[in-house]
Amino acid sequence: MSQAVHVQYTHLLHTSSLDLWRRLRRLLEDQGLSPATTVLVNLFPDGGDHEFGQCIDEDGRVYCFDLAYDRETPKAAGKAVLRHWTDITDTWQEDPLQSEIADAFIWRPPARRTVLPG
């Protein structure tokens, strides 16, 4: 069985050296998110000039956004910009992609580890 999209995309977000993923990491940092702990629920083409994405930060806040760039132009991903950055934490359960977001919440690694005295 293949891995879920959020597992694959989160891995790419955390590790890929491709322009798209490096740029997305920088843009998430600009929004105050840590790319190392952010779960990327999805990212898919939604028109010729942008991709639609959703992510969950380490505090469990859910965001949707458009990653805008000319997908037909070489190296344009390195200059992508975020548009329509929206906090949907209180409404994601009404989102058409709610099951993907719920699956990403279930899969998401714990944000903080607690060590109990032994």
Phi, psi and omega in degrees: 000135181282157180290152176296154181304317183295329177290312180297312184290326177294319177299314178297317178302318184283332193233338189290142177262003177293149184308316182303313185285324176296317179295317179298320177302314180297318181294322177295318177301319178299334178271001178091011179261148174269115179301332182291338182241001179277138174260125177268107184293314180197164175200113184215151180303136180218061186114169185287344186239010178199165174237146179263136180221161174220144179214163178235127179274176185294342178268001178087013176278143183248134181231148169239156185197164169249134174257105189261126173191160179280103185293345180272346182264126178302141178067005180293333181300330179291350179242016182300153177232153175272136174229153176056040177294116187226130174279115181246023183306319184275352185232000186299335181290349175258359184287144177302336180258027185302324182292324177294320179294316179299317178299320179294322176298316181296318183285328190309130177297152178299140183287323182227145178253138178250129178254120179270141179297139185258000000 
